[in-house]
Structure formats: C-alpha cells, structure tokens
Amino acid sequence: MMLGIGAIPSVFLVLVILVMPESPRWLVMQGRLGDAKKVLDKTSDSKEEALLRLADIKEAAGIPPECNDDVISVQRKGNRGEGVWKELLIRPTPAVRHILIAGVGIHFFQQASGIDAVVLYSPRIFEKAGIKSSNQMLLATIAVGLVKTTSILVATFFLDRIGRRPLLLSSVGGMIVSLATLGFSLTIIDHSHKTLTWAVGLAITTVMSFVAFFSIGLGPITWVYSSEIFPLKLRAQGTSMGVSINRLTSGVLSTTFISLYKAMTIGGSFFLFAGLASVAWLFFYTCLPETQGRNLEDMEGIFGNFNWLRDSKAAKKRAAADRSNGGASRASNVQLVGAEGVSNGNG
C-alpha cells in the first residue's frame, strides 16, 4: 500500500506532461523556429520580449538572425549529439570545463551532505537518540517529512529575490552547524548510561533544522542551477551527467549508511557529513557564480575564470562604501541644519 500510493502522483504527472510544450531551445535546435516562437509568445510578457529571446536562442544555436522560416534544416555538427561528448569531456573550453565541474559538483555535494541518510534512516537516528516508543518515532519521522516539505516554500519565495549564491551558502552553512550539533548530541547519548533529555531534544531539533536548511537552499537550487548553466548544445548531456552523479552518490550513501555508523559510531558518521558539507561550502563559494537574471546564452561568458568572484567582492565593497558615505553625508546635513538652527535662534 505504501509503495502503491506513490503511483497516484505519477498518473497526474503523465497527464500534465501531455499538455506541456516543448522547450523553445530544443525546437530551435531542430530548426522548428515557428513552433519555438509560438511557445515563447505564450511564456513571455510581450511579443517584443519573445522576439528578443528567440534572437538570443538563434544566436546560440548558430542560426542567422535573418532566418525566419517555420521549418529549416539545421545541419551543424553537434546539433543532434554528434561531437558533443568530445566537446564536453575530451576538448572542453575553459568555460565548458568550469561549467561541467560546477554542474557535477553541486549534484555530488547535494547527496554527499547526507540528506538521504537522515531522511531514510531517521527512525534509526531517533532510536539511537533514545526514542523507544513506536508512536513517538512515527510522529518524529512524520515531522521530518513535514519540515522538509514546508521549508521548500522558503526557496520558492526567495530564490529569485535574493539570488542563488546567498541562499545556497546560507543553506549549507546551516547544514554544517546542524550536522556537527547532531553528531555531538548523538555522541553524548552514546556515551551516557542514562537518558539525557536535553541531548535527545537537541538531536531531534538538529535533524529538523538540517532538513529545513537543506530544503531552503541546496535541495531545490541544485536542480535550478544545473539547468541554467550548460550551453544549449551541451545541455542534455551535461545535465544528464550531473543527475547520474546525484543518483549514484545517493545510492552509495543510502546502502552503506548502516555499515558506516556501525564502523565509526552514529555520531562520527554525522561529523563526517559535516566535514563533507564544509568542503561543499568552500566549493560553492569559489566555483559557482551567481546566475540570477542571466540567460542560458550568457553562461559561457561568466564561467571559465574567477573574474566574477573579484567583481562580486568589488561590488560589495562599493555598496558598503556608498552606505558609509551616505551615512556620513546625512550626518553632515544634520550638523549643518543644527548649526543653522542655533544661528537662527541666536539671531
């Protein structure tokens, strides 16, 4: 029954897929410019925006701007996959190499942080924490699922407002603290001969905070970010590599978690995950530029070097200086007005 219920959302998904339009970029790659324009007309705010987006996609696909046929023959090396793997893996440009590392890396670290171990084995974790009642364990496990699901709403509202990088780095930072605290509390419980209520409460709280931090950033942003960065002709193959690494890492960690915590204690296993999450934070900080508001066709321009990191730091310094100068200017104005007031009063 539990497994069968999972088929119900799949039925709805099939029905929705039947009415989904094709990707305009894929349509352009197939030479179906008329169909691509129809899709862009439906998904753009205006006809002018649709035409601009179509022009950008045509440029990325190597189609002359003046070509407006409804169906054209696009005979380019790589338009149907020929040579793509060579360009992606054997002779990549610096930008493509950077994009591939970023796309595969974010998928790897999403799972290496231990999310599946926490979600799938939360009953084992709660049992180790000292919860023996089946009803309490069930309620705690349900709470984990609810926290994970509701926290995704935070990403839904803020992903396009504050950007990918700030949300991602904040998310992973919270995960590191949660994993380290969870490892600490479970280690204390493991070495105690009596039930420590505070440690049990801390373990449960940090499991909840871990899945919450994951869901507001690393969870959804992984899929958004990897879909945004690959060049048009490499997009299908590059994204598939990232997803393959994601699923492989998930499978390995899910099937080895019990052996892992038996070998190095359950607290030690979460300290390991905290270490991996720390490496992930450094990787995201140094290798993943902001993609908010950038078109797919712009990505090769912002990858391949670290100018974006330098420019980002410079922008932050300028913003801080502007705020400081604005505050000093306001203070000067206040002093000037005050002096004038005193002068007027004396007069």
C-alpha positions as CSV (number, residue, x, y, z in Angstrom):
1,M,0.0,0.0,0.0
2,M,2.8,2.4,0.9
3,L,4.6,1.8,-2.4
4,G,1.4,1.8,-4.4
5,I,0.3,5.2,-3.2
6,G,3.4,6.7,-4.9
7,A,1.8,5.8,-8.3
8,I,-1.0,8.3,-7.8
9,P,1.1,11.5,-8.3
10,S,2.8,9.8,-11.3
11,V,-0.6,9.5,-13.0
12,F,-1.2,13.2,-12.6
13,L,2.3,13.9,-13.8
14,V,1.7,11.9,-17.0
15,L,-1.5,13.9,-17.7
16,V,0.3,17.2,-17.1
17,I,3.2,16.2,-19.4
18,L,0.7,15.6,-22.2
19,V,-0.1,19.4,-22.3
20,M,3.5,20.6,-21.8
21,P,5.0,22.5,-24.7
22,E,8.4,21.5,-26.0
23,S,11.4,23.6,-24.9
24,P,11.8,26.6,-27.3
25,R,15.6,26.0,-27.3
26,W,15.1,22.3,-28.3
27,L,12.7,23.4,-31.0
28,V,15.3,25.9,-32.4
29,M,17.9,23.2,-32.4
30,Q,15.6,21.1,-34.5
31,G,15.0,24.0,-36.9
32,R,11.4,24.5,-35.9
33,L,11.5,28.3,-35.5
34,G,7.8,28.8,-35.9
35,D,6.9,26.3,-33.1
36,A,9.6,27.9,-30.9
37,K,8.1,31.4,-31.5
38,K,4.6,30.1,-30.5
39,V,6.0,28.7,-27.2
40,L,7.9,31.9,-26.5
41,D,4.8,34.0,-27.2
42,K,2.9,32.1,-24.5
43,T,5.7,32.3,-21.9
44,S,6.8,35.9,-22.4
45,D,5.3,39.1,-21.1
46,S,5.1,40.7,-24.6
47,K,5.7,39.9,-28.3
48,E,8.8,42.1,-28.2
49,E,10.3,40.0,-25.3
50,A,9.5,36.8,-27.2
51,L,11.4,38.1,-30.3
52,L,14.4,39.1,-28.2
53,R,14.5,35.7,-26.5
54,L,14.2,33.9,-29.9
55,A,17.0,36.0,-31.3
56,D,19.3,35.1,-28.4
57,I,18.5,31.4,-28.8
58,K,19.1,31.5,-32.6
59,E,22.4,33.2,-32.0
60,A,23.5,30.5,-29.5
61,A,22.3,27.8,-31.9
62,G,24.3,29.3,-34.8
63,I,21.3,30.3,-36.9
64,P,21.5,33.5,-38.9
65,P,19.2,36.3,-37.4
66,E,17.5,36.9,-40.8
67,C,16.4,33.2,-41.0
68,N,12.7,33.1,-40.0
69,D,11.4,30.0,-41.8
70,D,8.9,27.9,-39.9
71,V,10.9,24.8,-40.5
72,I,14.6,25.0,-41.6
73,S,17.3,22.4,-41.9
74,V,19.9,22.9,-39.3
75,Q,22.9,20.8,-40.3
76,R,25.5,21.6,-37.7
77,K,28.0,19.3,-36.1
78,G,26.6,18.5,-32.7
79,N,23.0,19.6,-33.3
80,R,21.9,16.0,-32.8
81,G,24.6,14.9,-30.3
82,E,27.5,14.3,-32.7
83,G,30.7,15.5,-31.2
84,V,29.0,16.8,-28.1
85,W,30.7,14.3,-25.7
86,K,34.1,15.1,-27.2
87,E,33.5,18.8,-26.7
88,L,32.2,18.2,-23.2
89,L,34.9,15.8,-21.9
90,I,37.9,15.5,-24.2
91,R,38.5,19.0,-25.6
92,P,36.4,21.4,-23.5
93,T,37.0,25.1,-23.4
94,P,37.9,26.6,-20.0
95,A,34.3,27.9,-19.7
96,V,32.8,24.5,-20.5
97,R,35.2,22.7,-18.1
98,H,34.2,25.1,-15.3
99,I,30.5,24.6,-16.1
100,L,30.9,20.8,-16.0
101,I,32.8,20.9,-12.7
102,A,30.1,23.2,-11.2
103,G,27.2,21.1,-12.6
104,V,28.6,17.8,-11.5
105,G,29.9,19.1,-8.2
106,I,26.7,20.6,-7.0
107,H,24.9,17.3,-7.7
108,F,27.6,15.3,-5.9
109,F,27.6,17.5,-2.8
110,Q,23.8,17.6,-2.6
111,Q,23.9,13.9,-1.8
112,A,27.3,13.7,-0.1
113,S,25.9,16.0,2.6
114,G,24.0,13.0,3.9
115,I,20.4,14.1,3.3
116,D,19.2,10.7,2.2
117,A,20.8,9.1,5.2
118,V,18.9,11.4,7.5
119,V,15.6,11.1,5.8
120,L,15.6,7.4,5.0
121,Y,17.1,6.3,8.3
122,S,15.5,8.9,10.7
123,P,13.8,6.1,12.7
124,R,17.3,4.6,13.3
125,I,18.6,8.0,14.3
126,F,15.7,8.6,16.7
127,E,16.1,5.1,18.1
128,K,19.8,5.9,18.8
129,A,18.7,9.2,20.4
130,G,16.7,7.2,22.9
131,I,13.1,7.3,21.5
132,K,11.8,3.8,22.0
133,S,8.0,4.3,21.6
134,S,6.7,3.3,18.1
135,N,4.2,6.1,18.2
136,Q,6.7,8.8,19.2
137,M,9.1,7.5,16.5
138,L,6.4,7.7,13.8
139,L,5.4,11.2,14.9
140,A,9.1,12.3,14.8
141,T,9.6,10.8,11.3
142,I,6.4,12.5,10.0
143,A,7.6,15.7,11.4
144,V,10.9,15.4,9.4
145,G,8.9,15.0,6.2
146,L,6.6,18.0,7.0
147,V,9.6,20.2,7.9
148,K,11.4,19.2,4.7
149,T,8.3,19.9,2.5
150,T,7.2,23.2,4.0
151,S,10.8,24.6,4.0
152,I,10.8,24.3,0.2
153,L,8.3,27.2,0.2
154,V,11.1,29.5,1.5
155,A,13.1,28.7,-1.6
156,T,10.1,29.2,-3.8
157,F,9.6,32.8,-2.5
158,F,13.2,33.9,-2.1
159,L,15.2,32.1,-4.8
160,D,14.6,34.9,-7.4
161,R,14.6,37.7,-4.9
162,I,18.0,37.2,-3.2
163,G,19.8,35.0,-5.8
164,R,21.2,31.5,-5.9
165,R,24.5,32.1,-4.2
166,P,23.3,33.8,-1.0
167,L,20.6,31.2,-0.4
168,L,22.9,28.3,-1.3
169,L,25.7,29.4,1.0
170,S,23.3,30.2,3.9
171,S,21.7,26.8,3.4
172,V,24.9,24.8,3.5
173,G,26.2,26.9,6.4
174,G,23.1,26.0,8.4
175,M,23.5,22.3,7.4
176,I,27.1,22.3,8.7
177,V,26.1,23.6,12.1
178,S,23.1,21.2,12.3
179,L,25.2,18.1,11.3
180,A,28.0,19.0,13.8
181,T,25.5,19.5,16.6
182,L,23.7,16.3,15.7
183,G,26.9,14.4,15.8
184,F,27.8,16.0,19.2
185,S,24.4,15.1,20.7
186,L,24.4,11.5,19.4
187,T,27.9,11.0,20.7
188,I,26.9,12.3,24.2
189,I,23.9,10.0,24.2
190,D,26.0,7.0,23.1
191,H,28.5,7.5,26.0
192,S,25.8,8.2,28.6
193,H,24.4,5.4,30.9
194,K,21.2,7.3,31.5
195,T,18.7,9.1,29.3
196,L,19.7,12.8,28.8
197,T,16.5,14.6,27.9
198,W,18.4,17.7,26.7
199,A,20.6,15.6,24.4
200,V,17.5,13.8,23.0
201,G,15.7,17.1,22.4
202,L,18.9,18.5,20.8
203,A,19.2,15.5,18.4
204,I,15.6,15.8,17.3
205,T,15.8,19.5,16.8
206,T,19.0,19.3,14.8
207,V,17.5,16.6,12.5
208,M,14.7,19.0,11.8
209,S,17.0,22.0,11.3
210,F,19.2,20.0,9.0
211,V,16.3,19.0,6.6
212,A,14.9,22.6,6.8
213,F,18.3,24.2,5.8
214,F,18.6,21.6,3.0
215,S,15.2,22.4,1.7
216,I,15.6,26.2,1.6
217,G,18.7,26.0,-0.5
218,L,20.8,23.1,-1.5
219,G,17.9,20.8,-2.3
220,P,16.0,22.9,-4.9
221,I,18.9,25.1,-6.0
222,T,20.9,22.1,-7.2
223,W,18.2,21.4,-9.9
224,V,17.7,25.0,-10.8
225,Y,21.4,25.8,-11.0
226,S,22.4,22.8,-13.1
227,S,19.6,23.5,-15.6
228,E,20.7,27.1,-16.0
229,I,24.4,26.8,-16.7
230,F,25.1,24.4,-19.6
231,P,25.4,25.8,-23.1
232,L,22.5,25.0,-25.4
233,K,24.2,22.2,-27.4
234,L,25.7,20.6,-24.3
235,R,22.7,21.0,-22.1
236,A,21.1,17.5,-22.3
237,Q,24.4,15.6,-21.9
238,G,25.8,17.9,-19.2
239,T,22.6,17.8,-17.2
240,S,22.4,14.0,-17.5
241,M,25.9,13.6,-16.2
242,G,25.0,15.7,-13.1
243,V,21.9,13.7,-12.4
244,S,23.8,10.4,-12.9
245,I,26.3,11.5,-10.3
246,N,23.5,12.6,-8.0
247,R,21.7,9.3,-8.1
248,L,25.0,7.3,-7.9
249,T,26.1,9.2,-4.8
250,S,22.6,8.8,-3.2
251,G,22.6,5.1,-3.8
252,V,26.1,4.6,-2.4
253,L,25.3,6.5,0.8
254,S,21.9,5.0,1.3
255,T,23.1,1.5,1.1
256,T,26.2,2.0,3.2
257,F,24.9,4.2,6.0
258,I,24.2,1.5,8.5
259,S,27.7,-0.1,7.9
260,L,29.2,3.4,8.2
261,Y,27.7,4.2,11.5
262,K,28.5,0.8,12.9
263,A,32.1,1.2,11.9
264,M,32.6,4.8,13.2
265,T,29.6,5.3,15.5
266,I,26.5,7.2,14.5
267,G,27.8,10.4,15.9
268,G,31.0,10.0,14.0
269,S,29.1,9.5,10.7
270,F,27.4,12.9,11.1
271,F,30.7,14.5,11.9
272,L,31.9,13.1,8.6
273,F,28.9,14.5,6.8
274,A,29.6,17.9,8.5
275,G,33.1,17.8,7.1
276,L,31.8,17.0,3.6
277,A,29.3,19.8,3.9
278,S,32.2,22.2,4.8
279,V,34.1,21.2,1.7
280,A,30.9,21.8,-0.3
281,W,30.6,25.3,1.1
282,L,34.1,26.1,0.0
283,F,33.5,24.6,-3.4
284,F,30.3,26.6,-3.9
285,Y,31.9,29.8,-2.7
286,T,34.9,29.6,-5.1
287,C,33.4,27.8,-8.1
288,L,29.7,28.8,-8.5
289,P,29.0,32.3,-9.9
290,E,25.6,33.9,-9.5
291,T,23.2,33.1,-12.3
292,Q,20.2,35.1,-11.2
293,G,18.8,37.1,-14.1
294,R,21.2,35.7,-16.7
295,N,20.1,34.0,-19.9
296,L,21.2,30.5,-20.8
297,E,23.1,32.1,-23.7
298,D,25.2,34.2,-21.3
299,M,26.6,31.4,-19.3
300,E,29.8,30.8,-21.2
301,G,30.7,34.4,-20.6
302,I,30.6,34.2,-16.8
303,F,32.3,30.8,-16.4
304,G,35.9,29.9,-17.2
305,N,37.7,32.4,-14.9
306,F,37.3,33.9,-11.4
307,N,36.6,37.5,-12.6
308,W,33.0,37.1,-11.3
309,L,34.3,36.5,-7.8
310,R,36.6,39.5,-7.9
311,D,33.8,41.6,-9.4
312,S,31.4,40.4,-6.7
313,K,33.7,41.4,-3.9
314,A,34.4,44.8,-5.5
315,A,30.6,45.4,-5.8
316,K,30.1,44.6,-2.2
317,K,32.9,47.0,-1.2
318,R,31.4,49.7,-3.3
319,A,28.0,49.1,-1.8
320,A,29.4,49.3,1.7
321,A,31.3,52.5,0.8
322,D,28.2,54.0,-0.7
323,R,26.3,53.2,2.5
324,S,29.1,54.6,4.6
325,N,29.3,57.8,2.5
326,G,25.6,58.2,2.6
327,G,25.6,57.9,6.4
328,A,28.4,60.5,6.6
329,S,26.6,62.8,4.2
330,R,23.4,62.5,6.2
331,A,25.3,63.2,9.4
332,S,26.9,66.3,7.8
333,N,23.5,67.5,6.7
334,V,22.1,67.1,10.2
335,Q,25.0,69.0,11.7
336,L,24.6,71.8,9.1
337,V,20.9,72.1,9.8
338,G,21.5,72.1,13.5
339,A,24.1,74.8,13.2
340,E,21.7,76.9,11.1
341,G,19.1,76.4,13.7
342,V,21.4,77.6,16.5
343,S,22.4,80.6,14.4
344,N,18.8,81.5,13.7
345,G,17.9,81.1,17.4
346,N,20.8,83.4,18.5
347,G,19.8,85.9,15.9
